[in-house]
Amino acid sequence: MALTIDPEVAAARPDLTGLPPAYLDVGDLDIFRDEDVDYARRLAAAGVAAELHVHPGCPHGFDAFGFDISVSRRAMADRIRRPRQL
């Protein structure tokens, strides 16, 4: 079965206008950091409320692997709290 991606929900879609507010966080050592930063910039340029947090010294999956418990706990708490405020 071929994988299809709906262009209306893909982050790579050219026009991000009208998307709901977004909360993003990423470790600064994450292999996808640049993509996350670019996406946050594109959202803001499209007039979408977006909040990006880059966690220093954290790799991809830092929150799932207990990389730094204090950072992981703060990130998880922010993911619950902040979107409600956007």
C-alpha positions, 0 to 999 in steps of 0.5 A: 500500500502506497503512503499518501500525504494530504497536502492540506495537513502536511507541514511542507504545504506552501501556504500555512495561513489559517492553521491553528496556533502551534506550540513547538519544542525541540532540542538544540542537538535534535537532527530535526531542529532546523526543520522545526525552527523553519516551520515556526518561522513559516507559521509566524510569517503566515500570521499563525500564532506559534511558540517555539522552545529550543532546549539547550544540550538536548538531543532528539527524543530527550523527553522520552529517554530521560536525558535531563529529567528537569528539562524533560519535566519542564518540557512536558509541563509546558506542552500541557500548559502553553497551548491553552494560552496560545 
